[in-house]
Protein backbone atom coordinates (compact mmCIF):
# COMPACT_ATOMS: atom_id res chain seq x y z
CA UNK A 1 0.00 0.00 0.00
CA UNK A 2 2.67 2.57 0.90
CA UNK A 3 4.75 3.90 -1.92
CA UNK A 4 7.97 5.79 -1.93
CA UNK A 5 9.35 7.79 0.96
CA UNK A 6 8.23 11.35 0.30
CA UNK A 7 10.15 13.10 3.07
CA UNK A 8 11.61 13.00 6.56
CA UNK A 9 10.56 15.94 8.73
CA UNK A 10 12.95 17.55 11.20
CA UNK A 11 11.81 20.12 13.76
CA UNK A 12 14.37 22.91 14.04
CA UNK A 13 14.74 25.69 16.64
CA UNK A 14 15.96 28.25 14.06
CA UNK A 15 14.53 27.82 10.57
CA UNK A 16 16.79 30.40 8.92
CA UNK A 17 19.93 28.81 10.38
CA UNK A 18 18.83 25.28 9.43
CA UNK A 19 17.97 26.43 5.91
CA UNK A 20 21.38 28.07 5.56
CA UNK A 21 23.14 24.93 6.81
CA UNK A 22 21.42 22.71 4.25
CA UNK A 23 21.84 25.26 1.43
CA UNK A 24 25.26 26.76 2.11
CA UNK A 25 27.14 24.08 4.03
CA UNK A 26 25.62 20.92 2.55
CA UNK A 27 24.99 22.39 -0.91
CA UNK A 28 21.34 21.33 -1.19
CA UNK A 29 18.56 23.07 -3.08
CA UNK A 30 16.03 24.47 -0.60
CA UNK A 31 12.57 25.94 -1.06
CA UNK A 32 11.31 29.22 0.26
CA UNK A 33 9.72 29.10 3.71
CA UNK A 34 5.98 28.41 3.64
CA UNK A 35 3.65 29.20 6.54
CA UNK A 36 0.91 26.61 7.05
CA UNK A 37 -1.40 28.20 9.65
CA UNK A 38 -3.86 25.27 9.54
CA UNK A 39 -1.04 22.94 10.61
CA UNK A 40 0.71 25.40 12.94
CA UNK A 41 4.06 25.10 11.17
CA UNK A 42 6.40 26.89 8.82
CA UNK A 43 8.15 24.53 6.40
CA UNK A 44 11.18 24.54 4.14
CA UNK A 45 11.83 21.61 1.84
CA UNK A 46 15.34 20.41 1.12
CA UNK A 47 15.41 18.62 -2.23
CA UNK A 48 17.59 15.53 -2.50
CA UNK A 49 18.03 13.21 -5.51
CA UNK A 50 15.93 10.45 -3.94
CA UNK A 51 13.62 12.22 -1.42
CA UNK A 52 13.16 15.43 0.55
CA UNK A 53 13.87 16.70 4.05
CA UNK A 54 11.17 18.92 5.53
CA UNK A 55 12.44 21.47 8.03
CA UNK A 56 9.64 22.37 10.46
CA UNK A 57 9.34 25.31 12.82
CA UNK A 58 6.36 26.25 15.03
CA UNK A 59 3.95 28.82 13.59
CA UNK A 60 1.40 30.52 15.82
CA UNK A 61 0.31 30.05 19.40
CA UNK A 62 -1.20 26.57 19.12
CA UNK A 63 1.53 24.91 17.09
CA UNK A 64 1.45 21.13 17.57
CA UNK A 65 5.25 20.97 17.30
CA UNK A 66 5.95 23.59 19.99
CA UNK A 67 5.78 20.89 22.69
CA UNK A 68 8.16 18.70 20.65
CA UNK A 69 10.64 21.58 20.42
CA UNK A 70 10.27 22.35 24.14
CA UNK A 71 11.20 18.71 24.91
CA UNK A 72 13.94 18.67 22.25
CA UNK A 73 15.46 22.18 22.22
CA UNK A 74 18.07 21.23 19.62
CA UNK A 75 15.35 19.85 17.33
CA UNK A 76 15.05 16.35 15.96
CA UNK A 77 13.31 13.99 13.58
CA UNK A 78 9.55 14.48 13.87
CA UNK A 79 7.95 12.17 11.28
CA UNK A 80 8.36 10.24 8.06
CA UNK A 81 5.98 10.63 5.13
CA UNK A 82 5.05 7.85 2.70
CA UNK A 83 3.10 8.27 -0.50
CA UNK A 84 -0.17 6.41 -1.12
CA UNK A 85 -2.25 6.20 -4.29
CA UNK A 86 -5.66 6.41 -2.57
CA UNK A 87 -5.59 8.12 0.81
CA UNK A 88 -9.16 7.19 1.77
CA UNK A 89 -8.68 3.50 0.91
CA UNK A 90 -5.35 3.56 2.80
CA UNK A 91 -7.01 5.19 5.81
CA UNK A 92 -9.83 2.65 5.84
CA UNK A 93 -7.46 -0.33 5.57
CA UNK A 94 -5.14 1.02 8.27
CA UNK A 95 -8.06 1.65 10.63
CA UNK A 96 -9.50 -1.81 9.91
CA UNK A 97 -6.09 -3.26 10.78
CA UNK A 98 -6.12 -1.44 14.14
CA UNK A 99 -3.98 1.63 13.48
CA UNK A 100 -5.16 4.98 14.83
CA UNK A 101 -5.51 7.97 12.54
CA UNK A 102 -4.88 11.24 14.36
CA UNK A 103 -7.36 14.11 14.34
CA UNK A 104 -10.85 13.63 12.97
CA UNK A 105 -9.71 11.03 10.43
CA UNK A 106 -10.38 13.28 7.45
CA UNK A 107 -7.44 14.27 5.24
CA UNK A 108 -6.14 17.83 5.42
CA UNK A 109 -4.21 19.60 2.68
CA UNK A 110 -0.49 19.40 3.46
CA UNK A 111 2.55 21.42 2.46
CA UNK A 112 2.59 19.97 -1.06
CA UNK A 113 -1.05 20.91 -1.63
CA UNK A 114 -2.11 17.25 -1.40
CA UNK A 115 -4.28 15.42 1.16
CA UNK A 116 -2.42 14.04 4.18
CA UNK A 117 -3.17 12.05 7.34
CA UNK A 118 -1.05 11.22 10.37
CA UNK A 119 -0.91 7.84 12.11
CA UNK A 120 -0.38 7.42 15.85
CA UNK A 121 3.29 6.81 16.70
CA UNK A 122 2.44 4.19 19.33
CA UNK A 123 1.02 2.02 16.55
CA UNK A 124 4.16 2.33 14.39
CA UNK A 125 7.03 1.60 16.77
CA UNK A 126 7.42 5.10 18.15
CA UNK A 127 7.41 6.86 14.80
CA UNK A 128 4.83 9.45 13.74
CA UNK A 129 3.90 8.54 10.16
CA UNK A 130 2.30 10.83 7.61
CA UNK A 131 0.65 9.43 4.49
CA UNK A 132 0.22 11.69 1.46
CA UNK A 133 -1.86 11.13 -1.65
CA UNK A 134 0.21 11.20 -4.83
C-alpha positions as CSV (number, residue, x, y, z in Angstrom):
1,X,0.0,0.0,0.0
2,X,2.7,2.6,0.9
3,X,4.7,3.9,-1.9
4,X,8.0,5.8,-1.9
5,X,9.3,7.8,1.0
6,X,8.2,11.3,0.3
7,X,10.1,13.1,3.1
8,X,11.6,13.0,6.6
9,X,10.6,15.9,8.7
10,X,12.9,17.6,11.2
11,X,11.8,20.1,13.8
12,X,14.4,22.9,14.0
13,X,14.7,25.7,16.6
14,X,16.0,28.2,14.1
15,X,14.5,27.8,10.6
16,X,16.8,30.4,8.9
17,X,19.9,28.8,10.4
18,X,18.8,25.3,9.4
19,X,18.0,26.4,5.9
20,X,21.4,28.1,5.6
21,X,23.1,24.9,6.8
22,X,21.4,22.7,4.2
23,X,21.8,25.3,1.4
24,X,25.3,26.8,2.1
25,X,27.1,24.1,4.0
26,X,25.6,20.9,2.5
27,X,25.0,22.4,-0.9
28,X,21.3,21.3,-1.2
29,X,18.6,23.1,-3.1
30,X,16.0,24.5,-0.6
31,X,12.6,25.9,-1.1
32,X,11.3,29.2,0.3
33,X,9.7,29.1,3.7
34,X,6.0,28.4,3.6
35,X,3.7,29.2,6.5
36,X,0.9,26.6,7.0
37,X,-1.4,28.2,9.7
38,X,-3.9,25.3,9.5
39,X,-1.0,22.9,10.6
40,X,0.7,25.4,12.9
41,X,4.1,25.1,11.2
42,X,6.4,26.9,8.8
43,X,8.2,24.5,6.4
44,X,11.2,24.5,4.1
45,X,11.8,21.6,1.8
46,X,15.3,20.4,1.1
47,X,15.4,18.6,-2.2
48,X,17.6,15.5,-2.5
49,X,18.0,13.2,-5.5
50,X,15.9,10.5,-3.9
51,X,13.6,12.2,-1.4
52,X,13.2,15.4,0.6
53,X,13.9,16.7,4.1
54,X,11.2,18.9,5.5
55,X,12.4,21.5,8.0
56,X,9.6,22.4,10.5
57,X,9.3,25.3,12.8
58,X,6.4,26.3,15.0
59,X,3.9,28.8,13.6
60,X,1.4,30.5,15.8
61,X,0.3,30.1,19.4
62,X,-1.2,26.6,19.1
63,X,1.5,24.9,17.1
64,X,1.5,21.1,17.6
65,X,5.2,21.0,17.3
66,X,6.0,23.6,20.0
67,X,5.8,20.9,22.7
68,X,8.2,18.7,20.6
69,X,10.6,21.6,20.4
70,X,10.3,22.3,24.1
71,X,11.2,18.7,24.9
72,X,13.9,18.7,22.2
73,X,15.5,22.2,22.2
74,X,18.1,21.2,19.6
75,X,15.3,19.9,17.3
76,X,15.1,16.4,16.0
77,X,13.3,14.0,13.6
78,X,9.6,14.5,13.9
79,X,8.0,12.2,11.3
80,X,8.4,10.2,8.1
81,X,6.0,10.6,5.1
82,X,5.0,7.9,2.7
83,X,3.1,8.3,-0.5
84,X,-0.2,6.4,-1.1
85,X,-2.3,6.2,-4.3
86,X,-5.7,6.4,-2.6
87,X,-5.6,8.1,0.8
88,X,-9.2,7.2,1.8
89,X,-8.7,3.5,0.9
90,X,-5.4,3.6,2.8
91,X,-7.0,5.2,5.8
92,X,-9.8,2.6,5.8
93,X,-7.5,-0.3,5.6
94,X,-5.1,1.0,8.3
95,X,-8.1,1.6,10.6
96,X,-9.5,-1.8,9.9
97,X,-6.1,-3.3,10.8
98,X,-6.1,-1.4,14.1
99,X,-4.0,1.6,13.5
100,X,-5.2,5.0,14.8
101,X,-5.5,8.0,12.5
102,X,-4.9,11.2,14.4
103,X,-7.4,14.1,14.3
104,X,-10.9,13.6,13.0
105,X,-9.7,11.0,10.4
106,X,-10.4,13.3,7.5
107,X,-7.4,14.3,5.2
108,X,-6.1,17.8,5.4
109,X,-4.2,19.6,2.7
110,X,-0.5,19.4,3.5
111,X,2.6,21.4,2.5
112,X,2.6,20.0,-1.1
113,X,-1.1,20.9,-1.6
114,X,-2.1,17.3,-1.4
115,X,-4.3,15.4,1.2
116,X,-2.4,14.0,4.2
117,X,-3.2,12.0,7.3
118,X,-1.0,11.2,10.4
119,X,-0.9,7.8,12.1
120,X,-0.4,7.4,15.8
121,X,3.3,6.8,16.7
122,X,2.4,4.2,19.3
123,X,1.0,2.0,16.5
124,X,4.2,2.3,14.4
125,X,7.0,1.6,16.8
126,X,7.4,5.1,18.1
127,X,7.4,6.9,14.8
128,X,4.8,9.5,13.7
129,X,3.9,8.5,10.2
130,X,2.3,10.8,7.6
131,X,0.7,9.4,4.5
132,X,0.2,11.7,1.5
133,X,-1.9,11.1,-1.6
134,X,0.2,11.2,-4.8
